Amino acid sequence: MISSILLAAAASVPATPVWSPTVGIIISASSLVVLLLSFAIKYPKVGPQMPLLPVSIPTFIGAMAFGHVIGIGIVLGLTNIGRL
């Protein structure tokens, strides 16, 4: 049985966006921007190197993870204001 507290909280949860190509473009663009900003860190080449990029594997993984977090924030923000 669902608690009445959970039912009350469910009424205030904003709409969750469905995946669309626009959402994919926003997440991809934010990940690319963060990857480009990763060249500004002090030691971007410490560790094993990526085969095609001038950054290390840890830098690449960290930039992609942070790019996804930023992209999710953008998507949720745009959905909340009704633009997406």
DSSP file (Angstrom, degrees, kcal/mol; ACC not computed):
  #  RESIDUE AA STRUCTURE BP1 BP2  ACC     N-H-->O    O-->H-N    N-H-->O    O-->H-N    TCO  KAPPA ALPHA  PHI   PSI    X-CA   Y-CA   Z-CA
    1    1 A M              0   0    0      0, 0.0     2,-0.3     0, 0.0     0, 0.0   0.000 360.0 360.0 360.0 136.6    0.0    0.0    0.0
    2    2 A I        -     0   0    0      1,-0.1     2,-0.0     2,-0.0     5,-0.0  -0.612 360.0-118.2 -82.5 133.5    1.3    3.4   -0.9
    3    3 A S     >  -     0   0    0     -2,-0.3     4,-1.8     1,-0.1     5,-0.1  -0.338  14.7-125.6 -68.2 149.6    1.8    5.8    1.9
    4    4 A S  H  > S+     0   0    0      1,-0.2     4,-2.0     2,-0.2     5,-0.1   0.776 110.6  60.2 -68.0 -25.5   -0.2    9.1    1.9
    5    5 A I  H  > S+     0   0    0      2,-0.2     4,-2.2     1,-0.2    -1,-0.2   0.912 105.2  47.8 -67.4 -41.6    3.0   11.0    2.2
    6    6 A L  H  > S+     0   0    0      1,-0.2     4,-2.1     2,-0.2    -2,-0.2   0.893 111.0  51.0 -66.0 -38.8    4.3    9.6   -1.0
    7    7 A L  H  X S+     0   0    0     -4,-1.8     4,-0.9     2,-0.2    -1,-0.2   0.882 110.5  49.1 -65.2 -37.6    1.0   10.3   -2.8
    8    8 A A  H  < S+     0   0    0     -4,-2.0     4,-0.5     1,-0.2     3,-0.3   0.887 112.9  47.2 -68.3 -38.8    1.1   13.9   -1.5
    9    9 A A  H >< S+     0   0    0     -4,-2.2     3,-1.0     1,-0.2     4,-0.4   0.840 104.5  61.3 -71.2 -32.4    4.7   14.3   -2.7
   10   10 A A  H >< S+     0   0    0     -4,-2.1     3,-0.7     1,-0.3    -1,-0.2   0.782  95.9  61.2 -66.0 -26.3    3.9   12.8   -6.1
   11   11 A A  T 3< S+     0   0    0     -4,-0.9    -1,-0.3    -3,-0.3    -2,-0.2   0.768 105.0  47.5 -71.4 -24.1    1.4   15.6   -6.9
   12   12 A S  T <  S+     0   0    0     -3,-1.0    -1,-0.2    -4,-0.5    -2,-0.2   0.438  83.4 110.3 -98.1   0.5    4.2   18.2   -6.7
   13   13 A V    <   -     0   0    0     -3,-0.7     3,-0.1    -4,-0.4    -3,-0.0  -0.617  69.6-124.3 -77.1 128.4    6.7   16.4   -8.9
   14   14 A P        -     0   0    0      0, 0.0    66,-0.1     0, 0.0    -1,-0.1  -0.205  39.3 -77.5 -68.6 165.3    7.2   18.2  -12.2
   15   15 A A        -     0   0    0     64,-0.1    64,-0.0     1,-0.1     0, 0.0  -0.337  42.9-129.8 -64.0 140.2    6.7   16.4  -15.5
   16   16 A T        -     0   0    0     -3,-0.1     2,-0.1    -2,-0.0    -1,-0.1  -0.805  24.7-122.0 -92.2 128.7    9.6   14.2  -16.6
   17   17 A P        -     0   0    0      0, 0.0     2,-0.2     0, 0.0    59,-0.0  -0.402  19.3-131.7 -71.1 145.7   10.7   14.8  -20.2
   18   18 A V        -     0   0    0     -2,-0.1     2,-0.2     1,-0.1     5,-0.2  -0.638  35.6 -92.0 -89.1 155.3   10.6   12.0  -22.7
   19   19 A W        +     0   0    0     -2,-0.2    -1,-0.1     4,-0.1     3,-0.0  -0.457  56.6 158.0 -70.0 137.7   13.7   11.3  -24.8
   20   20 A S     >  -     0   0    0     -2,-0.2     4,-2.0    -3,-0.0     3,-0.3  -0.927  57.7 -96.6-146.2 167.9   13.7   13.1  -28.1
   21   21 A P  H  > S+     0   0    0      0, 0.0     4,-2.3     0, 0.0     5,-0.2   0.834 123.8  59.1 -59.0 -30.3   16.4   14.1  -30.6
   22   22 A T  H  > S+     0   0    0      2,-0.2     4,-2.3     1,-0.2     5,-0.2   0.914 105.0  48.4 -63.9 -42.4   16.4   17.5  -29.0
   23   23 A V  H  > S+     0   0    0     -3,-0.3     4,-2.3     1,-0.2     5,-0.2   0.912 111.8  50.3 -63.4 -42.3   17.2   16.1  -25.6
   24   24 A G  H  X S+     0   0    0     -4,-2.0     4,-2.4     1,-0.2    -2,-0.2   0.885 110.1  49.6 -62.7 -39.8   20.1   14.1  -27.2
   25   25 A I  H  X S+     0   0    0     -4,-2.3     4,-2.7     2,-0.2     5,-0.2   0.903 110.8  50.0 -66.5 -41.2   21.4   17.2  -28.9
   26   26 A I  H  X S+     0   0    0     -4,-2.3     4,-2.3     2,-0.2    -2,-0.2   0.930 113.7  44.5 -63.8 -45.4   21.4   19.2  -25.7
   27   27 A I  H  X S+     0   0    0     -4,-2.3     4,-2.1     2,-0.2    -2,-0.2   0.909 115.3  48.4 -66.7 -41.3   23.2   16.4  -23.7
   28   28 A S  H  X S+     0   0    0     -4,-2.4     4,-2.2    -5,-0.2    -2,-0.2   0.915 112.3  48.5 -65.0 -42.6   25.7   15.9  -26.5
   29   29 A A  H  X S+     0   0    0     -4,-2.7     4,-2.4     1,-0.2    -2,-0.2   0.907 111.5  48.9 -65.5 -41.5   26.4   19.6  -26.9
   30   30 A S  H  X S+     0   0    0     -4,-2.3     4,-2.2    -5,-0.2    -1,-0.2   0.886 111.2  50.5 -67.3 -36.1   26.9   20.1  -23.2
   31   31 A S  H  X S+     0   0    0     -4,-2.1     4,-2.1     2,-0.2    -2,-0.2   0.895 111.2  48.8 -66.3 -38.9   29.3   17.1  -23.0
   32   32 A L  H  X S+     0   0    0     -4,-2.2     4,-2.3     2,-0.2    -2,-0.2   0.902 110.3  50.7 -66.6 -41.3   31.3   18.6  -25.9
   33   33 A V  H  X S+     0   0    0     -4,-2.4     4,-2.1     1,-0.2    -2,-0.2   0.919 111.7  47.3 -62.9 -43.4   31.5   22.0  -24.3
   34   34 A V  H  X S+     0   0    0     -4,-2.2     4,-1.1     2,-0.2    -1,-0.2   0.877 110.2  53.4 -67.1 -35.9   32.7   20.5  -21.0
   35   35 A L  H  < S+     0   0    0     -4,-2.1     3,-0.4     1,-0.2     4,-0.3   0.910 109.7  48.0 -63.7 -40.6   35.3   18.4  -23.0
   36   36 A L  H >< S+     0   0    0     -4,-2.3     3,-1.1     1,-0.2    -2,-0.2   0.868 110.1  52.4 -67.1 -35.3   36.6   21.5  -24.6
   37   37 A L  H >< S+     0   0    0     -4,-2.1     3,-1.7     1,-0.2    -1,-0.2   0.711  93.1  74.4 -71.5 -18.7   36.7   23.2  -21.2
   38   38 A S  G >< S+     0   0    0     -4,-1.1     3,-1.2    -3,-0.4    -1,-0.2   0.685  80.7  71.0 -69.4 -15.4   38.8   20.3  -19.9
   39   39 A F  G <  S+     0   0    0     -3,-1.1    -1,-0.3    -4,-0.3    -2,-0.2   0.673  89.6  63.8 -71.1 -14.6   41.8   21.6  -21.8
   40   40 A A  G <  S+     0   0    0     -3,-1.7    -1,-0.2    -4,-0.1    -2,-0.2   0.549  79.7 104.0 -86.1  -7.3   41.9   24.5  -19.3
   41   41 A I  S <  S-     0   0    0     -3,-1.2    -3,-0.0    -4,-0.2     0, 0.0  -0.325  82.4-114.1 -73.7 162.7   42.7   22.2  -16.4
   42   42 A K  S    S+     0   0    0      1,-0.3     3,-0.1     2,-0.1    -1,-0.1   0.905 104.0  19.5 -67.2 -44.9   46.2   22.1  -15.0
   43   43 A Y    >   +     0   0    0      1,-0.1     3,-0.9     3,-0.1    -1,-0.3  -0.647  65.6 155.0-127.1  75.3   47.1   18.5  -15.9
   44   44 A P  T 3  S+     0   0    0      0, 0.0    12,-2.2     0, 0.0    15,-0.2   0.633  73.8  55.2 -76.9 -10.6   44.8   17.2  -18.6
   45   45 A K  T 3  S+     0   0    0     10,-0.2     2,-0.6    -3,-0.1    12,-0.1   0.094  72.4 122.2-111.3  23.9   47.3   14.6  -19.9
   46   46 A V    <   +     0   0    0     -3,-0.9    13,-0.2    10,-0.1    10,-0.1  -0.768  67.9  15.1 -88.5 123.6   48.1   12.7  -16.7
   47   47 A G  S    S-     0   0    0     -2,-0.6     2,-0.1     9,-0.1     0, 0.0  -0.601 114.0 -13.2 110.8-174.2   47.4    9.0  -17.0
   48   48 A P  S    S-     0   0    0      0, 0.0     9,-2.9     0, 0.0     2,-0.2  -0.368  74.9-122.3 -63.7 139.2   46.7    6.8  -20.0
   49   49 A Q  B     -A   56   0A   0      7,-0.3     7,-0.2     8,-0.1    -4,-0.1  -0.515  14.4-115.5 -86.9 149.2   46.1    8.8  -23.2
   50   50 A M        -     0   0    0      5,-2.4    -1,-0.1     3,-0.4     5,-0.1  -0.559  27.2-126.3 -72.8 145.9   43.1    8.6  -25.5
   51   51 A P  S    S+     0   0    0      0, 0.0    -1,-0.1     0, 0.0    -2,-0.0   0.875 101.4  19.5 -65.4 -37.3   44.0    7.3  -28.9
   52   52 A L  S    S+     0   0    0      3,-0.0    -2,-0.0    -3,-0.0    -3,-0.0   0.546 115.7  67.4-112.7  -8.9   42.5   10.2  -30.9
   53   53 A L  S    S-     0   0    0      2,-0.2     2,-0.4     1,-0.0    -3,-0.4  -0.843  77.6-125.4-115.3 150.3   42.2   13.0  -28.4
   54   54 A P  S    S+     0   0    0      0, 0.0     2,-0.3     0, 0.0    -5,-0.0  -0.080  84.6  84.6 -85.4  38.5   44.9   15.0  -26.7
   55   55 A V  S    S-     0   0    0     -2,-0.4    -5,-2.4   -10,-0.1   -10,-0.2  -0.884  81.0-104.4-130.1 164.5   43.5   14.2  -23.2
   56   56 A S  B  >  -A   49   0A   0    -12,-2.2     4,-2.3    -2,-0.3    -7,-0.3  -0.408  32.6-109.1 -84.3 166.2   43.9   11.3  -20.8
   57   57 A I  H  > S+     0   0    0     -9,-2.9     4,-2.7     1,-0.2     5,-0.2   0.914 118.3  50.7 -63.1 -44.6   41.2    8.7  -20.3
   58   58 A P  H  > S+     0   0    0      0, 0.0     4,-2.4     0, 0.0    -1,-0.2   0.897 110.8  49.6 -61.9 -37.2   40.3    9.9  -16.7
   59   59 A T  H  > S+     0   0    0    -15,-0.2     4,-2.5   -13,-0.2    -2,-0.2   0.918 112.2  48.2 -64.3 -42.6   39.9   13.5  -18.1
   60   60 A F  H  X S+     0   0    0     -4,-2.3     4,-2.4     2,-0.2     5,-0.2   0.928 113.2  46.2 -63.7 -46.7   37.7   12.3  -20.9
   61   61 A I  H  X S+     0   0    0     -4,-2.7     4,-2.4     1,-0.2    -2,-0.2   0.914 114.4  48.3 -64.6 -42.4   35.5   10.2  -18.6
   62   62 A G  H  X S+     0   0    0     -4,-2.4     4,-2.5    -5,-0.2     5,-0.2   0.900 112.0  49.0 -64.0 -40.9   35.2   13.0  -16.0
   63   63 A A  H  X S+     0   0    0     -4,-2.5     4,-2.3     2,-0.2    -2,-0.2   0.896 112.5  47.7 -66.8 -39.9   34.3   15.5  -18.7
   64   64 A M  H  X S+     0   0    0     -4,-2.4     4,-2.0     2,-0.2    -2,-0.2   0.906 112.8  48.6 -67.8 -40.2   31.7   13.3  -20.2
   65   65 A A  H  X S+     0   0    0     -4,-2.4     4,-1.9     2,-0.2    -2,-0.2   0.940 114.6  44.5 -64.3 -46.5   30.1   12.5  -16.8
   66   66 A F  H  X S+     0   0    0     -4,-2.5     4,-2.5     1,-0.2    -2,-0.2   0.868 110.7  55.7 -67.0 -35.0   30.1   16.2  -15.8
   67   67 A G  H  X S+     0   0    0     -4,-2.3     4,-2.6    -5,-0.2    -1,-0.2   0.883 107.3  49.5 -62.4 -38.7   28.7   17.1  -19.3
   68   68 A H  H  X S+     0   0    0     -4,-2.0     4,-2.6     2,-0.2    -2,-0.2   0.894 109.9  50.8 -67.0 -39.4   25.8   14.7  -18.8
   69   69 A V  H  X S+     0   0    0     -4,-1.9     4,-1.9     2,-0.2    -2,-0.2   0.935 113.3  45.0 -63.4 -45.2   25.1   16.2  -15.4
   70   70 A I  H  X S+     0   0    0     -4,-2.5     4,-2.1     1,-0.2    -2,-0.2   0.919 113.7  50.6 -63.1 -43.8   25.0   19.7  -16.9
   71   71 A G  H  X S+     0   0    0     -4,-2.6     4,-2.7     1,-0.2    -2,-0.2   0.886 108.2  51.5 -62.8 -40.1   22.9   18.5  -19.8
   72   72 A I  H  X S+     0   0    0     -4,-2.6     4,-2.8     1,-0.2     5,-0.2   0.901 109.4  51.2 -64.2 -39.7   20.4   16.8  -17.5
   73   73 A G  H  X S+     0   0    0     -4,-1.9     4,-2.3    -5,-0.2    -2,-0.2   0.901 111.0  47.9 -62.5 -40.6   20.1   20.1  -15.6
   74   74 A I  H  X S+     0   0    0     -4,-2.1     4,-2.8     2,-0.2     5,-0.2   0.931 113.2  47.6 -64.9 -45.9   19.5   22.0  -18.8
   75   75 A V  H  X S+     0   0    0     -4,-2.7     4,-2.3     1,-0.2    -2,-0.2   0.926 114.3  45.8 -63.0 -45.7   16.9   19.5  -20.0
   76   76 A L  H  X S+     0   0    0     -4,-2.8     4,-2.2     2,-0.2    -1,-0.2   0.891 113.6  50.1 -65.6 -38.3   15.0   19.5  -16.7
   77   77 A G  H  X S+     0   0    0     -4,-2.3     4,-1.8    -5,-0.2    -2,-0.2   0.929 112.1  46.4 -64.6 -45.1   15.2   23.3  -16.4
   78   78 A L  H  <>S+     0   0    0     -4,-2.8     5,-2.4     1,-0.2     6,-1.0   0.862 113.5  49.7 -66.3 -34.9   13.8   23.7  -20.0
   79   79 A T  H ><5S+     0   0    0     -4,-2.3     3,-0.7    -5,-0.2    -1,-0.2   0.889 108.2  54.0 -68.0 -38.2   11.1   21.2  -19.3
   80   80 A N  H 3<5S+     0   0    0     -4,-2.2    -2,-0.2     1,-0.2    -1,-0.2   0.858 111.2  43.9 -66.4 -35.8   10.1   22.9  -16.0
   81   81 A I  T 3<5S-     0   0    0     -4,-1.8    -1,-0.2    -5,-0.1    -2,-0.2   0.483 117.4-112.4 -89.1  -0.9    9.6   26.3  -17.7
   82   82 A G  T < 5S+     0   0    0     -3,-0.7    -3,-0.2    -4,-0.5    -2,-0.1   0.660  84.6 116.0  86.1  16.6    7.7   24.7  -20.6
   83   83 A R      <       0   0    0     -5,-2.4    -4,-0.2    -6,-0.2    -5,-0.1   0.561 360.0 360.0 -92.5  -9.5   10.2   25.3  -23.4
   84   84 A L              0   0    0     -6,-1.0    -5,-0.2    -9,-0.1    -1,-0.1   0.364 360.0 360.0-125.2 360.0   11.0   21.6  -24.1
